[in-house]
Amino acid sequence: MKLSLNKVVNGARLGVINNLGKNGDKILELPGCLLYTKTGSPPHLTHDTLQTIEGVPPVAHITLSSLAEHQEVLEEYKEGIAKFAGMPDTVLYCSVNDPVTPNPAGYNTNKTVSVWGGGGRLELTSQKFMAAQRALRADWFQCLSDGEVMTADNSKKRAKKSVDRSLVFLDECLQLLAQSEVLKQSVVIGAIEGGDVLEERLRSARETAKRPVGGFLLDGFQGSAMSRETKLSLISSITAALPEDKPRFMHGVGRPDELLDCIERGVDLFDCSFPYEVTERGCALSFKHCYNPDPETAVLDESETREEESNGNVVTEDPEIDRSGMTSFEICLKEKRFREDFKPLLQGCTCYCCRNHTRAYVHHLLMSKELLAGILLMIHNFQLYFSFFRSVRDALRDGKLSVLSEIIQRQASWSRFSRDKLFEDDIPETS
């Protein structure tokens, strides 16, 4: 693969990765995301329904933790997970863990890294890890590393140990990669570890950059153990220490406002597990990301705002609904207020669900526990998320990333119980 940067604006990088796929005919635009999958399939969707979604990324994200227990089957199959899962032409990226279900801390050693699959804990040495990669045959894969799980009692000594172990794993895996004919075209993504200790993060970044890796994963920034200020300061320092000609990945960061924070500090690629998590909550993504609105559309938006306000639509909390994890960028279709709401999930959205169904119908499906609810929500959430990344790239190209960031940050502060008021006077329509 080859990364070409077209523009860099205050750290944010606009570019493209060329020569992807078996024929080298695929490209991945940056900043961007990878198609999140469960054991090789997009959650709730078949490959046919996936085709109804606009802007699907050309690179799919698989996780070793969910596939390691199937290693023997894949070794016998001998043609890799892409063909086994019915997507032979898709470029694959394999991470060690699933960002939706991170590993508990305290199980890694100097020789092994533990991952949790459906059958429980698996201990991976470098040899076992590379044997699994030979069975999967992903185009890119995150190297085995001692991921530093952020906790309040982490010490500098533990952070140093994390970096030391990860560099040893990286050297061992690169040596095994050089000996493998099956993986000769696979690209290793080196993990940057070190917790919240700046000097260890920088040591990890500089040492990893000396190895023949194809990109870098900024690991350990998911969750809330670190303050926003600490995270952003560390990310800025790490990306400044990395070479410019290789992509930077990040897992477990999915909210639009958090994505923009990271993009503005030089991160290129993210997983798209966030739309799946929103779907699992029975919610629909509901935010706007058009930084250059049509004046006529803005007038219509203002008119609809006044109409909703005149109806006195007061949102009340349903006590039986679990709201843990919900964000201000989504609406919960399980709420009773949607029983007779015949608007689309998001005005202006062109996804299959919004063109053909209403909030009331999806509410009914959720209450009836119909599988179709997850399908429709996943279609909507994926398409809106993919279009958001397209808007980020367009805003970078037009020099208006700060305008888009302001729009997103304003929506981040909205109350999660007032998401039906989507037409604020100064929030433009979805592109």
Sequence and secondary structure as in RCSB ss.txt:
>XXXX:A:sequence
MKLSLNKVVNGARLGVINNLGKNGDKILELPGCLLYTKTGSPPHLTHDTLQTIEGVPPVAHITLSSLAEHQEVLE
EYKEGIAKFAGMPDTVLYCSVNDPVTPNPAGYNTNKTVSVWGGGGRLELTSQKFMAAQRALRADWFQCLSDGEVM
TADNSKKRAKKSVDRSLVFLDECLQLLAQSEVLKQSVVIGAIEGGDVLEERLRSARETAKRPVGGFLLDGFQGSA
MSRETKLSLISSITAALPEDKPRFMHGVGRPDELLDCIERGVDLFDCSFPYEVTERGCALSFKHCYNPDPETAVL
DESETREEESNGNVVTEDPEIDRSGMTSFEICLKEKRFREDFKPLLQGCTCYCCRNHTRAYVHHLLMSKELLAGI
LLMIHNFQLYFSFFRSVRDALRDGKLSVLSEIIQRQASWSRFSRDKLFEDDIPETS
>XXXX:A:secstr
 EEEEEEEETTEEEEEEEEESTTS EEEEESEEEEE BTTB TT  HHHHTTSTT  SEEEEEHHHHGGGHHHHH
HH SHHHHHTT TTSEEEEESS TTS   SS   SS EEEEETTEEEEE HHHHHHHHHHH  SEEE        
 TT  HHHHHHHHHHHHHHHHHHHHHHHT STTTT EEEEEE  TT HHHHHHHHHHHHHS  SEEEE S  SSS
S HHHHHHHHHHHHHHS TTS EEE S  SHHHHHHHHTTT  EEE HHHHHHHHTTEEE     SS  HHHHHH
HHHHHHHHHHTT      TTS  TT  TTEEETTSGGGTT  S SSTT  SHHHHH  HHHHHHHHHTT HHHHH
HHHHHHHHHHHHHHHHHHHHHHHT HHHHHHHHHHHHTS GGGTT    TTS    
